[in-house]
Amino acid sequence: MIVIAALFTAVGQLLWKLSSGHININLILGCLLYGFGAIFMIIAFKFERVSLLHPFLSLGYVISIILGFLLLSEEISIPKLLGTLLIIIGVILVGGKNE
């Protein structure tokens, strides 16, 4: 559920970018998705520890980088790629259940 929240917030922010700061369908859909992401976070936090779930929200950065590359033709530099890999490793190490 928390990964869906990260996905919704990342896609919502992408739609904000695509709206170019104007009130249009992209902006409205972006706000809705971002809001749904927040609702999913609230529900997920109700059922699990924050210390376990919160690291998964950083996957939103990974999703944003992928969306920027695929949809906005943004470059992924070596430092950005390494940082993205560190985020993924961090999520696995910190957010993975060890109990």
NORRACOR-V713756 format. One record per pair of residues at least 12 apart in sequence whose C-alpha atoms are under 6 Angstrom apart, sorted by the first residue. I is the first residue (numbers start at 1). J is the second residue. D is the distance in Angstrom with one decimal. If there is no record, write none. Layout:
# NORRACOR-V713756
i=I j=J d=D
i=I j=J d=D
This chain:
# NORRACOR-V713756
i=2 j=41 d=5.7
i=5 j=37 d=4.0
i=5 j=40 d=5.3
i=5 j=41 d=5.8
i=6 j=57 d=5.3
i=6 j=60 d=4.7
i=8 j=33 d=5.3
i=8 j=34 d=5.8
i=8 j=37 d=4.9
i=9 j=34 d=4.4
i=9 j=37 d=5.3
i=10 j=60 d=5.4
i=10 j=64 d=5.6
i=12 j=30 d=3.7
i=12 j=33 d=5.0
i=12 j=34 d=4.9
i=15 j=30 d=4.9
i=16 j=30 d=5.6
i=52 j=95 d=4.8
i=55 j=91 d=5.5
i=55 j=95 d=5.7
i=56 j=91 d=5.8
i=62 j=84 d=5.9
